[in-house]
Structures are given as structure tokens and as C-alpha cells.
Amino acid sequence: MPGQENIFADADGFSSASDFVYLLQDYCKKFDLPVIENSRVLSVEYVSGSKYFSVCVSENGSAKYYLSKQVVIASGGQNIKNIPFFAKKISEEVLQLHACEYRNISLLPEGAVLIVGSAQSGVQIAEDLIESGRKVFISTSQVARVPRRYRGKDIVDWFMLTGFNEVRTTDVADHQILTMKQPQASGVGVRGHTVSLQSLARKGVVILGKIETADPAKVLIQPNAAFHVKFANEFSGKMKGMIDEYIQRLGLQAPPAEKDIDDQPDETAACASSVTILNLKENNITSIIWTTGFIVDFSYLKLPAFNENGMLRHSDGISDIEGLYFLGLPWLRKRKSGIILGIREDARFIAEKLIAKSGN
């Protein structure tokens, strides 16, 4: 972050959650930032007859009010567990956890595990469980895949170099791109490794289609597992082609592609199961882990800041309500806006707007 040197010894390694928390704590301490912890914003609303916002905050159980002419909403776009409605229909004999509640296999009763969702968290948890000796089923959806490393660099380095992460939201013609899930990008380890549906299948994971609904004894599954495998294959191929073209166009010196069996396309989607009815008891499924992501709660925002679809109205994070701004949302300004990598640039952009407004 601005003014902070890299505190990690391995620049290409992955930090743990606790390491990242330490980085934030150290940053706050170094710059004496006025962070108030154990606080929950209850409401943000206009003060009648003035240009001020009133922000009501519960601090350690007591309500406190702040007045401000400018407010930045940076509570993120993912803060409520997103679990399908039909989860309530499943037998209470089956333990159900959301991905944010899973830590390790010790939390689960003996038996097989059904993972619902095949983006980054889903494939990582599936890999963790199958390598711990459990029988694992994974219900997939349309999720992209990229190799962890390609032609001598981590895939994120290539995304930065090629400008892939710099795509502006306003330049995206296909709005489906704006709602794409984070790709299958990495298994765990010092520098991670490629993980794919076919790599999970080789280890014994059963690759299912998307769950449509459920009842106490079974889940009904759409016959689209093969499509999801092929979609991930195609996306990875496109990304590697983009990188190859970039290397050739700039005349860069880069090694040939590494041999990566986990990224090798399953052309016929042979790893996909055709099962459409999964009986939980017959398959000894005693646990379900919902890796179905999160949704956002802006109920505390008591302002006309939403469009007819309930989405925030803004342009590059600037609301049409004077003095109201947004940060940390997917595709706020660019593709990278929704990840940690993009916050610095977006924060600087909004900060400049705040300072300019304050000078008026």
C-alpha cells in the first residue's frame, strides 16, 4: 500500500490470512490511522434541511452519530452468505456449512461430502477433502479457469502486463462478463498450482452439473457438467493465446509453456458425470459445503442511491447523490476493482474527488 514496503520475504509466495491481517494492522499503526473497530454502521441518511449525512454507528453496543458532507461506502460487495433457498429442504441429518465456515476436515462427520459451487473456494475445498481421504462430489457451474503459471510467470503477473486487469467497465460490451465468477486459479501451496475439474476428477472427485433443487433425500442436477468443463478449457486457452500474442507482439524473451497436466484440456469432457439425481443417503453424503459465494447488504443505506433493479447508481464510484462515493465493488471502474490489487488506484481516484470537492 502507499508508503509501505513489501513485508513478505517471498515476493512470489502467497501470504496467509493472518499475515495479511498483520499487514493491515501494521499499516494502521505506522500511519496512526483513526480506525474504529467493533463498529457496525446502522444507517446512512440525509440530515433534513442540510447538506450533511448522518451516519449512525453501533460502537461496542452503544449508538453514536457522525455528521459528514462526504461519505465513502467501502463495505464491499460480498458480506452475506449466499445459500440457495432449497437448502432448507434438505434433511437435518446432513450437516450444512458455508465456505466461510469451513476450516478443515475435522469439522465434518464421517462420510462423503457434496460441495456446491466450482469457483476458487469450491475447487480448493474439494482438493483439500479428497486428499484427506473423503469421497467428494462437486456441483459445478459456468466458471472460467486459468493456469497458475504460464511461460515463466504467475498468471496474475501476465494479467497485469498484458492489460487484462485494466479493462474499463465502460468498455465492456457483454454485460455477462461483469457478473463472471472468479476463475479456478490455484490450489494451495507456497506458490499454488493449477487446479481444474479434470484434475479433481483424476483424484476421485465426482464432477456434477449445477443443482436445480433439492428435497430431504436427494438433489436434482442439471445435465450440464460437460459444458462447464469445456467452458473452463476454452477460457484457459483464450488466456494463454492472449499471453502468447502479447509476447510475440512485443518481441519478449519468454520460455516455452510449462508442461501442466492439470491445465491440459479435457476435450471430450470425459471427467463429467451424467448423474442428474443424487441420493444423499445412498451415497453416504453426510455434509454439504455451500461454496456459492456472497451477496451484498446495503440496507443501512437509507438514500435514493439505487436503480430500478436494486443496484447502486454510480459512475466510476461517484454517486449521483452529491457527496456520496463507493469503493471496493466488483467492476467499480475496471476489471481489477473487485480484488485487492485494484483498490489502490480506485482509492486514489476517489480521494482526489474528495479533496477537490472539499476545496470548493
ABEGO torsion letter per residue (X at the ends): XBGBBBABABAABBBBAAAAAAAAAAAAAAAGBBBBBGBBBABBBBBBGBABBBBBBBBGGBBBBBBBABBBBAAEABABBBBBAAAAABBAABBBBBAAABABAAABBBEBBBBBEABAAAAAAAAAAAAAGBBBBBBBBBBBBBBABBGGBBAAAAAAAAGAAABBAAABABAAAAABBBBBABBBEAAEBBBBAAAAAAAGBBBBBBBABBBAABBBBBBAAAAAAAAAAAAAAAAAAAAAAAAAAAGBBBBBBBBBAAABBBAAGAABBABABBBAAAAGBABBBBBAEBBBBAAABBBBABBAAGBBBBBGGBBABBGBBBBGBBGAABAAAABAAAAAAAAAAAAAAAAAAAAX
